[in-house]
Amino acid sequence: MKKRIILFAVIMLMLLAVASCGSNKNPAVTTEEPAITTQPLITLGTTEGSVTTEPVTSEPIITTGEIFVTTTVSLETTAPVITTNPFVSVDTPEMTLPVSNLVLTPPEVTAFTYYAQKPVWVQEEVVVKERLTKDDIYRGSLLLVNNDYPVRNEEDLAENYLKEVYGLRAKKDGNSVYWLVDNQIKANEDVIDALNEMFSAYYTEAGDDFKRLTIYSAYRSSAAQQALYDKQYKIYGEDTSKYIPKAGCSDYQAGLSVFFKHSSDGLTYEMNSKEAKPALDWLKANAYKYGFVFRYPTDKADITGIEDEMSQYQLRYVGKAHSYFMNEFNLCLEEYIPFLKTFKYGENHLLIYFIGTQFESFYVEAEEDITEIRLAFDAVYEVSGNNADGFFVTIYRDLTVEE
């Protein structure tokens, strides 16, 4: 009988314990960290529904059609922080406005605006992979070429990436929109396209006052550059490199620069002449719209290292996204390249917006063998080496096109 009583008591205690656990209103808490979803890092393209809803870190969840803006600055506030020492890492420029969210199509603005943008994450199946070799470092429109960073693989550039300008010139009303000093002049094909676009506009705007501009220099071989250097050496001696780059160290040798003279009434005038002033004024006001900058501004001589007066009229092609930015903030190439390098792939990307167009740029450090960059499959983009240690990627978006 006692055994039955004891057994009954044990069973009752067990039932009470179970009931107690079932009535607990505070669920058990685990200390284990949640699993992290890993997705390939790429920049935002135009692909619908490509953004994952699981962020890799504690960053805000990003949905299709939005970007997370870490900083914003307009033209009237803070200019970019720059360094005069090429390829030296600097901190991301300090901006003035707080963190916010911005829809991909920006609100209406009239000022030129740029942002430092966080990249987004997309699914593996919507990725295109750009594979770059070490030789690709020395090709592209954003090469920094000067007395410290010479042109590499010049023969390959001249043979495979340059075209004769003569047969590719644009014409209007049966007239070529610019002249050439001879029919052997070569340039990078992107440069030729930009020249045709720019001078077609110049021809139209100038109307009856149109005066022809003649290209006197474009691609220049190492031997031709050396001959010019030797000629100037007789005048300037050891200071010659302040007036003309050493052989191998000129933008002309990469096929990215052009130099004009003004032709009218059967005569030729230098660009600093009064006869050429209307054409020069037009170039100063408009060249950046077509991807060109003036390579050696006189007020940047201490940075570029070139003091020659005529060199200030040398045009250098960099691409529209970059020429707009350099023009807005009065930057020479020696200033802009290290600034752009601070926007690193997978960290902050430079987002430039103006008049319905958006450009996104970032820097990718070259790998030992093959450098792979992942992009949205429908992204429109360009890749350029920097002539030292990596690549700049620029993505183009037309915000006026309705999706």
Salt bridges, closest charged atoms under 4 A:
GLU124 OE2 - LYS129 NZ 3.61
GLU124 OE1 - ARG374 NH1 3.27
ASP136 OD1 - ARG139 NH2 2.51
ASP156 OD2 - ARG139 NH1 2.84
GLU197 OE2 - LYS320 NZ 3.17
ASP239 OD1 - LYS242 NZ 3.77
ASP251 OD2 - ARG295 NE 2.75
ASP251 OD1 - ARG316 NH1 2.33
GLU270 OE2 - LYS261 NZ 3.26
ASP281 OD2 - LYS277 NZ 2.74
GLU334 OE2 - ARG295 NH2 2.88
GLU335 OE1 - LYS300 NZ 3.02
GLU360 OE2 - HIS349 ND1 2.76
GLU360 OE1 - ARG397 NH2 2.61
GLU372 OE1 - ARG131 NH1 3.67
GLU372 OE2 - ARG374 NE 3.40
ASP389 OD2 - LYS341 NZ 2.78
